Amino acid sequence: MGFSIALIVFSLLLMLLVLMHKGKGGGLSDMFGGGMQSSVGGSSVAERNLDRITIVIGVLWFACIIVLGILMKTNS
């Protein structure tokens, strides 16, 4: 039960973090105004930290999927 809740939380966090990323152009972010140039150029510290946090949450999400799969296999 705890891993299911963790999976839901990590899924929501992952969606939020991916949507927060700066658009590189040509995707859905352009449709919603994300493709506009900002006054800050280059890769800032905040963007790099956002990348790192997204990777960590993605790894935790993947680990929850694996653990839930193992638990479901052993319970059946």
N, C-alpha and C positions, 0 to 999 in steps of 0.2 A: 504494500500500500504506500509506503514511504517513497519508493522509487517511482511510482506512478505520479505522485504529486510533484516530485522533483523533476520528472520528465515534462510535466505541464509547465512548471515554472521556467525551466531552461528553454523550452520551446518558445514561450512568450518573450523571454529575454533575448533570445537569438533573433526573433523576428524584429524586435525593437532595435537591436543593435545593427542589424543589416539595413534597416530603413534609415538609420542615422548616418550611414556612410555617404560620403560625397560621391555624387554621380560622375561617371567618366564620360557620359555623353551617349546618345543613341538609345537609351533605355527608357524605362518607365519614369525615371527621375526627371527626365526632360519634360515629360508630359505635365508633371506637377510643379514645374519651376525649379527643380533641383539642378538643372544644367546651367543656371545663370552663374556667371563668374563672381567670385567673392573678392573682397579687397585684400584678403590674405592669400598670397600665392604659395605654392609648394606644399610639401608635406609637413604639417605642423606637429608639435608634440602631442596635441590633443588627438589628431588623426592617428598617429602611431599608437597611442594608448588605446584608442578605440579599436584598432586592428588587433592589438594584443588581447584585449578583453573579449572580443568576438571569437578569437581562436580558442581561448580558454573555455568559454561557455560552450562552444561547438564540441570541444573534446569531452567536456562533462556530459553534454547531451548524448554524444555517441556512447559514452561509458554507461549511461543509464539504459540506453537501448540494449546494449550487450547484457547487462545484469538482468534486466527484465526478461530477455529471451532465455537466459539460463534458468531463471526462477520459474518461468512458465514450463520449460522443458522438464525440470525436476519435479514439479508439482503434478504433472499429468501422468 
